Amino acid sequence: MSQNIHVLPENLCNKIAAGEVVERPASVVKELLENSIDAGATDILVEVESGGKRLIRIVDNGTGMSQDDAFLALERHATSKVRKEEDLFAVSTLGFRGEALPSIASVSRLRLRARSRESETGWEIYAEGGSVRKAGEVGAPCGTTIEVRNLFFNTPARRKFMRREQTEMGHVADVVTRQALAFRHIRFRLVHGNRAIIEAHPEESLEARVAAILGRPLIREMRYVDEDGGSDLSLRGLVSQPSQTRSAPSHIYTFINGRYIRDRVVQHAVMEGYRSLLMKGRYPLAVLFIDIDPALVDVNVHPTKQEVRFRDQRLIHDFISSAVRRNLRDSSWLGESRDESSQTAPVDETRNEISGDRGFVPQSMRFQKGETIRESADRYSAPSRGLTGNATPGPDPTVDDDLFKGGDEAQAPGFFSSLQVLGQYHQSYILCQDGDDLVLVDQHAAHERVRFEQLRRQHHSREIERQSLLFPLVVEVDFLEAAQLEEHLQVLADLGFEVEPFGGNSFAVKALPHLLAEGDAEALLRDVVAELGETGKADRIDDAFDEVLMLMACHGSVRANQSLTGVEILALFKSLDGVDFSAQCPHGRPVMVRMGLGDVERLFKRL
């Protein structure tokens, strides 16, 4: 009888493992860098030729290896970082699987040269296609040097999938960048051919390392995050202001216990922190380090160790998103000048008053001293009647009477209400002066942010209003969706849904949140359930609520090409100071633009 099942040869097993671990030259660099970092290296040199296709050489000054360890390192599942089963649930090193070196050696020509501090001489091993061809003693400094030549030389089908030299080099540089951001006490150098690509010296602060790697202009647009979530959870790092964005999430660097990860829960949490602050399709810049008890996270769920699984993913998600949100809520950076060549003049405590002795002010913006902000706010809340000095005061039928009150008039003026107003341009933009800086405020975007924040505050301050359906909507779902629905019925009830099992995989929807009753109820319910299963949080329902509130805020806001009196501008600025995230409208567009004196002088060729 013929035998159909047989054991694969060791060499073929290594090639299969290489298919999981070694995707491209950057994968090789990642695995070797992790080994160097785990070996305690403080100086790491990465040399690359032809984007890594021809040569990858990594030299470190770590602990090195003895002769026996050097040979064992090329065996599958040989590692110094895991001793017993319990170690898998408390992994504190970057590499631990013991597959990297044998996998790389099986698809390349690899040369390993190492010397430990206890040895007087080093040892060199040359392997080709996974087979050791030569080995012997050599003179070598303490540490390890690994050369990988002709990657995928024996698997031409894999070699065809590699991209152009510039593309592969970009991925290699990205890998080195991530490690350099995570381990700022280590010197990293990346050389391509004879050209130095990255030169990162040890730095005391994260800001200095980020500035050295990502650029000094960028660091000026980032804010520091430092949150403590208890004895086994903390978050620190830098996040960009909402005005600094990219078209892809490639500049969101997140690390778990020093390990770079691309985790959907973590990235979703970061984006949730920027809710209603970014334009659609735009992503922030962030360098965030999450320190967590290793027992609460499983890093052994993917061969490349870039995906993790949290024991309580909802807790982690909410902790990250709220920390980012709190940091962005701080509007102290609004007053920072973006022009290094200009010097900010002392703030005049009376410059929030618009009067004739402060330069040219249009007649339409003058007002009497006796007129109060509250009086103007009453007119200001009636945009449908035109915001002019002759408008008849009256409540806005779409919102509460207190929606545009500026708060306590006796309190110290905030950033916007302390600006010196110069005039109104095109009846759409308010021109202001802040020290030596020129500040332009989009009146529609500003009012839209005020209305949106007030409407959302009202919405969240009371129980979600439901609207019962005349005829229940019966939704058929698959087995996975049915299990998720059963698990999250109470969460859905808290969100304003009334859903009951209807037999088998069917559910009856009897009521919906009132604000969303006009939408596609079935599609919304499926999206919410999918998000609850993936991240433990129903952000789709929040998105839907926000979309409705944005529409209400937009339609009720002061428009462009609409003349405002001075009192109305002050009422707007007072209200803007009283809400969070006042630098962007709910759609992510900027509320204000700042130009330094140097920027203006350069326009007139004075600098």
Summary of the structure (lengths in Angstrom):
residues: 607
radius of gyration: 30.4
end to end distance: 90.5
largest distance: 105.9
contacts: 1935
relative contact order: 0.09
helix: 37%
strand: 23%
